[in-house]
Structure formats: C-alpha cells, structure tokens
Amino acid sequence: MVDTHIITDEVMMMTEPDYKEMYLTLFRASEEALDILIAAQRKCEEMYLAGGEGTAQAEERAGN
C-alpha cells in the first residue's frame, strides 16, 4: 500500500503568493470603482439641478 500523504521537497519549493501586490491590486480597483460611482452621482445631481422647476412640473403632470 502506498502512502498518499508523503510531501516531497518539490512541493515545498513553491513560491508564496505576493500578498502585498494582491492587496494593492484590489485596493486600486476599489478606488477606481468608487471614483466612477462618485462621478456618476455628481453628473446625475447636475442633471437634476439643470432640470430645475420644469422637471418638477413635468413630474406632477405625469402623476409622480
């Protein structure tokens, strides 16, 4: 019977993941996603303010 739990030196020589680079990659992507969401929110706020009272009156006529 062969022992399947034997670990060879080859397996132990594997390089460890670069956790710092993994963290930085995720952090940069998170910051980029937040920047996109903030820009979209600002654009929508500007669109809403540019609509002024005309938008509010249109909503009242539509029953909203």
C-alpha positions in Angstrom: 0.0 0.0 0.0 1.3 3.4 -1.0 1.2 6.3 1.5 -0.5 9.2 -0.4 0.3 11.8 2.3 4.0 12.0 1.6 5.1 15.5 0.7 8.1 15.8 -1.5 10.7 18.6 -1.5 9.4 19.8 -4.8 6.0 20.7 -3.4 7.7 22.6 -0.6 9.7 24.7 -3.1 6.6 26.5 -4.4 6.8 30.3 -4.2 4.4 32.1 -1.9 1.9 34.5 -3.4 2.8 38.2 -3.3 0.2 39.3 -0.8 1.3 42.9 -0.9 0.8 43.1 -4.6 -2.6 41.3 -4.3 -3.7 43.8 -1.7 -2.5 46.8 -3.8 -4.3 45.5 -6.9 -7.6 45.1 -5.1 -7.2 48.4 -3.3 -6.5 50.2 -6.6 -9.5 48.6 -8.3 -11.7 49.6 -5.3 -10.6 53.2 -5.5 -11.2 53.2 -9.3 -14.8 51.8 -8.8 -15.5 54.5 -6.1 -14.3 57.3 -8.4 -16.6 56.0 -11.2 -19.6 55.9 -8.8 -18.9 59.4 -7.4 -18.6 60.9 -10.9 -21.9 59.3 -11.9 -23.6 60.6 -8.8 -22.3 64.1 -9.4 -23.4 64.0 -13.1 -26.9 62.9 -12.1 -27.1 65.7 -9.4 -26.0 68.3 -12.1 -28.7 66.9 -14.5 -31.3 67.1 -11.8 -30.4 70.7 -10.8 -30.2 71.7 -14.5 -33.8 70.5 -14.9 -35.0 73.0 -12.3 -38.7 73.5 -11.8 -39.5 72.3 -15.3 -38.7 68.8 -14.2 -40.8 69.1 -11.0 -43.7 70.4 -13.0 -43.4 67.6 -15.6 -43.4 65.0 -12.8 -46.6 66.5 -11.3 -48.3 66.3 -14.7 -47.2 62.7 -15.0 -48.6 61.9 -11.6 -45.2 61.1 -10.0 
